[in-house]
Every structure is written in structure tokens, then in C-alpha cells.
Amino acid sequence: AQKVTQAQTEISVVEKEDVTLDCVYETRDTTYYLFWYKQPPSGELVFLIRRNSFDEQNEISGRYSWNFQKSTSSFNFTITASQVVDSAVYFCALRPNYGGATNKLIFGTGTLLAVQP
Amino acid sequence: EAQVTQNPRYLITVTGKKLTVTCSQNMNHEYMSWYRQDPGLGLRQIYYSMNVEVTDKGDVPEGYKVSRKEKRNFPLILESPSPNQTSLYFCASSLGFDSSYEQYFGPGTRLTVT
């Protein structure tokens, strides 16, 4: 089965707190891609990161960091020193690479992050 | 500017009244697809197209049609909309259908069917 699970439906934090959004995936493929998208209240999807299954290095981009662990099939996203502007729905997505791939993204159900001032 | 555009951005309609949501990309992409987003379900693929005149069903195709007569356009057609098609719709495109190609999303179309 190809599946993405974001068990946290909603998270509320106070500004400047660190917060981690969890993502667990299932796939039978050895080659795949993982993504995080941000959806602010305006509704558009904002691409945050893409990670190839062969690259397990963690990545940091400003206040954002991602922890990819194949052993636990997880691709967690941490925001350090959260800000009100980080309030959004965050989606984790998987793109498998099975033969004749449709280039379909399999999305999790999203985590609503509310950062209180 | 490279982009995927969708029109309209917002639409309120009534049950049974045929409608079309347009999607256009200016990047000469071969692959295009439609997703719908529903609370608690994330985004799910409706239809996709690997090139002109080549389309196929995604995970939730019931009640939708698509066409790909030109490379740049991939309209989504609801011939007889029903309230359960109230959703946020996204069009996406990529250079090819291989999973290594980046997908670009349109701004979304919020559809309400009463």
C-alpha cells in the first residue's frame, strides 16, 4: 500500500515555541520522493521541500528543518521559534516510482498549525 | 513567469448545471493532473494526462471528465455537479510523468455546489 499518515490533526503553540509535525509513509518502492507543502489561509499550496529516498541527510533551511529516517519511514518537519505567519495547514506527500508512474502525489490528511501570539 | 493558472478561482453553482474549470500552463509541460482537497482527506488525484489526447483516471474520477486537446490546457468538466463535489480543486503540471519531475500547482479553485 502507498500511504501517508499525519497523525496530528491540529497543533496549537505559542509564538517562539518549537514545533514538530510528524509524517509517516508506506511504500513498496525503493525509489520515491517525499514532500512537504504549506497551505496558508489563502489556500494555495506552497512547496517547501522535496527529498529523494536515497538521500537521508537532514536538511535545514532557516527556521525549518526536516528529519528523514528510512528505518522508521518517517519524514518529520520541525519549525524552530515559530511565528504567527507559520500558521497554516501542512501536508506531507509521497511520490512513488512504480513502473509507468503517473507522477501522482499521495498526500497525508494535513496538520493544521495554529501559532498564537 | 512560469505558472499554472486556473479559472475561475471561486465558483458557486447549483446541482446539475454543467461547469468547466480551466487549467493552463505556460511551461510546455507534458504531464497535467487534477486533485481535489477535502477536509480530513487531504488531496486526491481525479484525472491525469501524460500528453495531448492521453488521459486516465486517478483515484476519484467519478462525476468528472477531462480533455487534453492542446498541450497547455487541461480543463476539468463537471457535467452534472452534485453537492458532494463541493471542494477545493488544484491543477498541477510537470515536464514529464516520471516521478523525478517537479510538479507545479495552480492557485486552486474553490467550488460550492448547492
Chai-1 contact restraints between the chains, C-beta under 6 A:
chainA,res_idxA,chainB,res_idxB,connection_type,confidence,min_distance_angstrom,max_distance_angstrom,comment,restraint_id
A,G43,B,G108,contact,1.0,0.0,6.0,A-B,restraint_1
A,E44,B,P107,contact,1.0,0.0,6.0,A-B,restraint_2
A,E44,B,G108,contact,1.0,0.0,6.0,A-B,restraint_3
A,L45,B,F105,contact,1.0,0.0,6.0,A-B,restraint_4
A,R95,B,S99,contact,1.0,0.0,6.0,A-B,restraint_5
A,N97,B,S99,contact,1.0,0.0,6.0,A-B,restraint_6
A,A101,B,S99,contact,1.0,0.0,6.0,A-B,restraint_7
A,T102,B,Y48,contact,1.0,0.0,6.0,A-B,restraint_8
A,N103,B,Y31,contact,1.0,0.0,6.0,A-B,restraint_9
A,N103,B,S94,contact,1.0,0.0,6.0,A-B,restraint_10
A,N103,B,F97,contact,1.0,0.0,6.0,A-B,restraint_11
A,N103,B,S99,contact,1.0,0.0,6.0,A-B,restraint_12
A,K104,B,Q45,contact,1.0,0.0,6.0,A-B,restraint_13
A,F107,B,G42,contact,1.0,0.0,6.0,A-B,restraint_14
A,F107,B,L43,contact,1.0,0.0,6.0,A-B,restraint_15
A,G108,B,G42,contact,1.0,0.0,6.0,A-B,restraint_16
A,T109,B,G40,contact,1.0,0.0,6.0,A-B,restraint_17
A,T109,B,G42,contact,1.0,0.0,6.0,A-B,restraint_18
A,G110,B,G42,contact,1.0,0.0,6.0,A-B,restraint_19
